[in-house]
């Protein structure tokens, strides 16, 4: 398969997967006292996790939110395909990418990273990469993926212990999964992705302060920047592998 065709197929996969995310994003964007939404604002039960974000009886779908999720997922998958090529680990990236987009969307909305997404993400990433390590032509190293997960998760845990008000424990759990995918391509990729995440978060926070929309002690959702930094590191690591 040519590179152009591979990128197109990955983008189409991203469109399909992204179109299924709005309901999950709506349900997980729940108040802190609820693990997820069980009912719509009209009181009707919401069933299922995939598809448009409405209960089917009263709530109207948010086409802008759905378009944003679909576009973000499609672009993410296309970029991963362009960087990774036909190597077998691309299948893992394409499976995990919709979850990354979903987590970023939920954290931006309600500043929380749900356990039903973060913990399975880390386990699934390591398990899938373990299977890919058995295939020919892969370009990564599974033990380093495991060590990367432990290192990044441990590092974020220390930061959480130092300043629990400035970082949620959900970021610690998310770091496990992102450390695994970064570690697949080695320690330089782990360092690059980690640095990129903190840099993006700092730039965003600084921009808010300059625009007087936040103070120096204002908490911001860090999950999207952790994901974006890891995504940037993964692209560079995949391209260089």
C-alpha positions in Angstrom: 0.0 0.0 0.0 1.3 3.4 -0.9 1.9 6.1 1.8 -1.0 8.2 0.4 -3.4 5.3 0.5 -2.3 4.4 4.0 -2.8 7.9 5.3 -6.3 8.1 3.6 -7.4 4.8 5.2 -6.1 6.0 8.6 -8.0 9.2 8.2 -11.2 7.4 7.3 -10.8 5.2 10.3 -10.5 8.3 12.4 -13.7 9.8 10.9 -15.6 6.6 11.8 -14.1 6.3 15.3 -14.5 10.0 16.0 -18.2 10.0 14.9 -18.8 7.4 17.7 -17.3 9.5 20.5 -19.8 12.3 21.3 -22.1 10.2 23.5 -19.1 8.8 25.5 -17.7 12.4 25.8 -21.1 13.6 27.1 -21.6 10.8 29.5 -18.1 11.0 31.0 -18.3 14.8 31.3 -20.2 14.4 34.6 -20.0 16.2 37.9 -17.3 15.0 40.3 -19.8 13.1 42.4 -20.9 10.9 39.5 -18.7 8.4 37.6 -20.7 9.2 34.4 -24.0 10.6 33.3 -26.9 8.2 33.5 -29.6 10.7 32.3 -29.9 13.7 30.0 -30.9 17.1 31.3 -34.6 16.2 30.7 -34.3 13.2 33.0 -34.4 10.5 30.3 -32.0 7.6 30.7 -29.1 7.5 28.3 -28.2 4.1 27.0 -25.1 3.0 25.3 -21.7 4.7 24.9 -21.3 5.2 21.1 -22.9 7.6 18.7 -24.5 11.0 18.9 -24.7 12.7 22.3 -28.5 12.7 22.9 -31.0 10.6 24.8 -33.2 10.0 21.8 -36.2 11.7 23.3 -35.5 15.4 24.0 -31.8 16.4 23.8 -30.6 17.8 20.5 -27.2 16.7 19.2 -24.3 19.1 19.3 -23.0 19.1 15.8 -20.1 21.4 16.5 -18.8 19.1 19.3 -19.3 16.0 17.1 -17.5 17.7 14.2 -14.6 18.7 16.5 -14.2 15.2 17.8 -14.4 13.6 14.4 -11.9 16.1 12.9 -9.5 15.7 15.7 -9.5 11.9 15.6 -9.2 11.9 11.8 -6.2 14.3 11.8 -4.6 12.4 14.7 -4.9 9.0 12.9 -3.7 10.4 9.6 -0.6 12.0 11.2 0.2 8.7 13.0 0.0 6.8 9.7 2.2 9.3 7.9 4.9 9.0 10.7 4.7 5.3 11.3 4.2 3.9 7.8 3.3 0.3 7.4 5.0 -0.9 10.6 2.7 -3.1 12.7 2.6 -0.8 15.7 0.5 1.6 13.6 -2.5 -0.6 14.3 -2.0 0.0 18.1 -1.7 3.8 17.6 -4.9 3.8 15.5 -6.8 1.9 18.2 -5.6 4.1 21.0 -5.9 7.4 19.3 -9.7 7.8 19.7 -9.3 7.2 23.4 -6.7 9.9 23.6 -9.1 12.4 21.8 -11.9 11.3 24.1 -9.9 11.8 27.3 -8.7 15.3 26.1 -12.2 16.3 25.3 -13.6 15.2 28.7 -10.7 16.8 30.7 -11.2 20.1 28.8 -14.9 20.1 29.7 -14.9 19.1 33.3 -11.3 18.8 34.4 -11.3 15.1 35.1 -9.8 12.0 33.6 -12.2 9.0 34.2 -10.7 5.8 35.6 -12.6 3.6 33.2 -10.6 5.2 30.4 -7.1 5.9 31.9 -6.4 2.6 33.6 -7.6 0.4 30.7 -5.6 2.6 28.3 -2.3 1.8 30.0 -3.1 -1.9 30.2 -4.3 -2.1 26.6 -1.4 -0.2 25.3 1.1 -2.5 26.9 -0.8 -5.7 26.0 -1.1 -4.6 22.3 2.5 -3.6 22.0 3.5 -6.9 23.5 1.7 -8.6 20.7 3.3 -6.3 18.1 6.7 -7.1 19.5 6.2 -10.7 18.3 5.6 -9.5 14.7 8.4 -8.8 12.1 9.3 -5.3 11.0 8.3 -3.5 14.2 10.5 -0.7 15.2 10.1 -0.6 19.0 11.1 -2.3 22.2 8.5 -3.7 24.6 10.5 -3.7 27.8 11.3 0.0 27.3 7.6 0.6 26.8 6.9 -1.0 30.2 9.8 0.9 31.9 8.5 4.1 30.2 5.1 3.6 31.7 6.5 3.1 35.1 8.9 6.0 34.8 6.4 8.5 33.6 3.7 7.3 35.9 6.1 7.4 38.8 7.3 10.9 37.9 3.8 12.3 37.8 3.0 10.5 41.1 5.9 12.4 42.7 4.7 15.7 41.3 1.2 14.9 42.6 2.6 14.2 46.1 4.5 17.5 46.0 1.6 19.6 44.8 -1.8 17.7 44.8 -3.7 20.9 44.3 -1.8 21.6 41.0 -2.2 18.1 39.4 -5.0 15.6 39.6 -4.4 11.9 40.3 -6.0 11.2 36.9 -3.0 12.7 35.3 -0.8 10.2 37.1 -2.9 7.3 35.7 -2.9 8.8 32.2 0.9 9.1 32.4 1.2 5.3 32.7 -0.5 4.8 29.3 1.3 7.7 27.6 4.6 6.5 29.0 4.1 3.1 27.5 3.6 4.4 23.9 6.5 6.8 24.2 8.7 4.1 25.7 8.1 1.9 22.7 10.5 4.1 20.7 13.1 4.6 23.5 14.1 6.9 26.2 14.8 9.9 24.0 11.1 9.8 22.9 9.9 9.5 26.5 12.0 12.6 27.4 10.8 14.5 24.3 7.1 13.7 24.8 7.3 14.6 28.5 9.0 17.9 27.9 6.6 18.8 25.1 3.6 18.2 27.4 5.0 20.5 30.1 6.0 23.1 27.5 2.5 23.2 25.9 0.8 23.4 29.3 3.1 26.2 30.4 2.5 28.2 27.1 -1.3 27.8 27.5 -1.2 28.8 31.2 1.0 31.8 30.3 -1.3 32.9 27.5 -4.2 32.8 29.9 -2.4 34.9 32.4 -1.3 37.5 29.8 -4.9 37.6 28.6 -6.0 38.1 32.2 -8.3 35.1 32.0 -6.5 33.3 34.8 -4.1 33.9 37.6 -0.8 32.3 38.3 -2.4 29.8 40.7 -5.4 29.0 38.5 -5.7 25.3 37.9 -5.9 24.2 34.3 -6.7 20.7 32.8 -3.4 19.2 32.2 -4.5 16.0 30.5 -4.9 17.5 27.0 -1.3 18.8 27.2 0.1 15.5 28.5 -1.6 13.8 25.5 -0.6 16.4 23.0 3.0 16.3 24.2 3.1 12.5 24.1 1.5 12.7 20.6 4.2 15.0 19.4 7.0 12.8 20.8 5.4 9.7 19.4 5.3 11.3 15.9 8.9 12.2 16.0 9.9 8.9 17.5 7.9 7.0 14.9 9.4 9.0 12.0 12.9 8.6 13.3 12.6 4.9 14.0 
